[in-house]
Amino acid sequence: MNILYEVLFEMKLQGPSGDLVYAALLGSGLACSDIVEESGKSQRKISIFFQQAVAARRLLKTFKAFGLKGVNIKMRVHRRTDWETRWKEDWKPFALTQKIHVIPLFLKNAKCPRGKTPFYLDTTAAFGTGLHETTRFSAQLIEQLQGCFQTFLDVGTGSGILAGVARISGARYVEAFDIDAGAVKVARKNLEVNGLPCDVLKACDVQKYHGKHRFDLVVANLITHDLVAFQGKIISCVQPGGHLIISGISLKNMPLVRKHYNALVGLKCLKVLKGKEWSAFLFQRGS
Ligand SMILES: C[S@@+](CC[C@H](N)C(=O)[O-])C[C@H]1O[C@@H](n2cnc3c(N)ncnc32)[C@H](O)[C@@H]1O
């Protein structure tokens, strides 16, 4: 297939339109990993790529019919040869945390700064390139907890990047799952390339997850709706005295998440990371 069809949504960085579009896209049956986000100084862009023009046109028509205020929607056509090389130009190795440097797999011969640990990543597929605030915050918190955990659970692993960070930060036992079987495949490859395989890595919906263990550290980078809806399940995976990181919370949704999680007896909020658009919370479960 030589052509890719992009449906592009452009809106102001601040304001509810971006979250509305995101939620509506998920509601239309797309997975998080199909949604590509980019934030500039004042603008937020959300793109969906299709191989079939008819599918792109269908999405464009549906969303234009919604008449979303403040959202500019258009379709762009990319010749695949251009697209395949152009996106690579924008990719450079970058610092994910203080200690870990992400290096795209296609640049695997790139130099990693001295004293840093490289994490090689297939940046073409599942969510979790490390550039998104929600991933970066989670990775930074995991690294800061180094020494406090031996067992780790990654809920919604995407590219597997956080499971990798946990391994690098000393986890001895790592479990990860994702509702999207495609993401699990990508995660497996990413973790194997880095010599950091998971003990358990599978396709699973958090709703249906029945783990055999409780974990010293659990990370869930999910949409706010799921963090709230599956709160009981997520917390039940945390060992008493263990830590929980939740991420994927837009600044607008912070009060809602605080209300639900702070109301829980035995869960103490230790830290909140707040960025331009997103936030992450670190909790400790009482022993
Ligand atoms: C925002 S991405 C996070 C990916 C990665 N952990 C990171 O931090 O970059 C959310 C991931 O959770 C997965 N997901 C969404 N709903 C889920 C569910 N109900 N159960 C399990 N995984 C889910 C998505 O497929 C996606 O890969």
The ligand as a Gaussian input file, in Angstrom:
#p B3LYP/6-31G(d) Opt

LIG

0 1
 C       -2.181000       5.571000      27.233000
 S       -1.662000       4.009000      26.662000
 C       -0.299000       3.664000      27.777000
 C        0.775000       2.821000      27.160000
 C        2.052000       2.710000      28.002000
 N        1.802000       2.028000      29.252000
 C        2.620000       4.077000      28.298000
 O        2.594000       4.505000      29.439000
 O        3.070000       4.747000      27.362000
 C       -2.954000       2.998000      27.304000
 C       -2.822000       1.550000      26.925000
 O       -3.800000       0.834000      27.669000
 C       -4.462000      -0.080000      26.827000
 N       -5.829000      -0.255000      27.367000
 C       -6.899000       0.553000      27.188000
 N       -7.961000       0.060000      27.842000
 C       -7.554000      -1.077000      28.462000
 C       -8.208000      -2.064000      29.264000
 N       -9.501000      -1.954000      29.570000
 N       -7.491000      -3.118000      29.725000
 C       -6.175000      -3.238000      29.395000
 N       -5.508000      -2.346000      28.612000
 C       -6.181000      -1.279000      28.152000
 C       -4.417000       0.538000      25.447000
 O       -4.529000      -0.427000      24.428000
 C       -3.073000       1.270000      25.446000
 O       -2.035000       0.472000      24.926000

